[in-house]
Amino acid sequence: MGDFDLKQEISLKEDAAYVVKNGKLTTMKAPECGHGNDEIVWKDGKVLDVIRSKRERINGQEYI
């Protein structure tokens, strides 16, 4: 397997999503507000981008 025969440990005690690209691990933590969506964009079988959006609940605020 060459240079990509690598291993890395992750914590099973924290909620997160993980992306491996070119042998490197990226941890995707939850948004600070606690709500949102992460969309992974693939191109030619590889991760290209992550689109992160957040959701805000309407509770009668004047502005958001």
MARFIMI-786454 format. One record per residue (C-alpha): residue in one letter; x, y, z; residue number from 1. Coordinates in Angstrom, 3 decimals, always signed. Layout:
% MARFIMI-786454
DRENFI  residuo        c1        c2        c3  num
DRENFI        A         X         Y         Z  NUM
...
END
This chain:
% MARFIMI-786454
DRENFI  residuo        c1        c2        c3  num
DRENFI        M    +0.000    +0.000    +0.000    1
DRENFI        G    +3.002    +2.340    +0.113    2
DRENFI        D    +2.804    +5.737    +1.811    3
DRENFI        F    -0.929    +5.399    +2.474    4
DRENFI        D    -0.539    +2.405    +4.806    5
DRENFI        L    -1.132    +4.669    +7.831    6
DRENFI        K    -3.246    +4.362   +10.972    7
DRENFI        Q    -4.595    +7.017   +13.299    8
DRENFI        E    -6.659    +6.727   +16.472    9
DRENFI        I    -9.901    +8.613   +17.035   10
DRENFI        S   -11.876    +9.155   +20.228   11
DRENFI        L   -15.136    +7.259   +20.463   12
DRENFI        K   -16.147    +9.486   +23.382   13
DRENFI        E   -16.753   +12.637   +21.293   14
DRENFI        D   -19.420   +13.075   +18.638   15
DRENFI        A   -17.816   +14.006   +15.332   16
DRENFI        A   -17.620   +13.054   +11.681   17
DRENFI        Y   -14.322   +12.211   +10.036   18
DRENFI        V   -13.080   +12.658    +6.489   19
DRENFI        V    -9.912   +11.084    +5.138   20
DRENFI        K    -8.405   +12.825    +2.110   21
DRENFI        N    -4.987   +12.049    +0.660   22
DRENFI        G    -4.058   +10.087    +3.776   23
DRENFI        K    -4.911   +12.925    +6.174   24
DRENFI        L    -7.712   +12.822    +8.743   25
DRENFI        T    -9.990   +15.837    +9.238   26
DRENFI        T   -12.323   +15.911   +12.237   27
DRENFI        M   -15.629   +17.655   +11.622   28
DRENFI        K   -17.087   +18.789   +14.939   29
DRENFI        A   -20.664   +19.884   +15.487   30
DRENFI        P   -21.453   +23.545   +14.786   31
DRENFI        E   -21.095   +25.818   +17.829   32
DRENFI        C   -24.830   +26.545   +17.795   33
DRENFI        G   -25.492   +22.792   +18.028   34
DRENFI        H   -27.648   +22.580   +14.878   35
DRENFI        G   -26.721   +22.399   +11.214   36
DRENFI        N   -25.883   +20.287    +8.194   37
DRENFI        D   -22.624   +19.178    +6.633   38
DRENFI        E   -22.656   +18.117    +2.992   39
DRENFI        I   -19.626   +16.389    +1.481   40
DRENFI        V   -18.917   +17.207    -2.172   41
DRENFI        W   -17.161   +14.461    -4.125   42
DRENFI        K   -15.299   +14.845    -7.428   43
DRENFI        D   -13.697   +11.963    -9.328   44
DRENFI        G   -14.105    +9.700    -6.281   45
DRENFI        K   -12.334   +12.082    -3.886   46
DRENFI        V   -13.597   +14.546    -1.298   47
DRENFI        L   -13.468   +18.045    -2.779   48
DRENFI        D   -15.304   +20.283    -0.292   49
DRENFI        V   -17.573   +20.326    +2.726   50
DRENFI        I   -20.550   +22.675    +2.662   51
DRENFI        R   -21.538   +23.633    +6.206   52
DRENFI        S   -24.840   +25.316    +6.948   53
DRENFI        K   -26.554   +26.120   +10.203   54
DRENFI        R   -30.188   +26.132   +11.173   55
DRENFI        E   -31.772   +28.732   +13.417   56
DRENFI        R   -35.088   +28.099   +15.088   57
DRENFI        I   -37.548   +30.987   +14.963   58
DRENFI        N   -38.788   +31.736   +18.475   59
DRENFI        G   -40.247   +35.194   +17.960   60
DRENFI        Q   -36.880   +36.970   +17.719   61
DRENFI        E   -37.027   +40.360   +16.056   62
DRENFI        Y   -33.821   +39.617   +14.097   63
DRENFI        I   -31.638   +36.630   +13.401   64
END
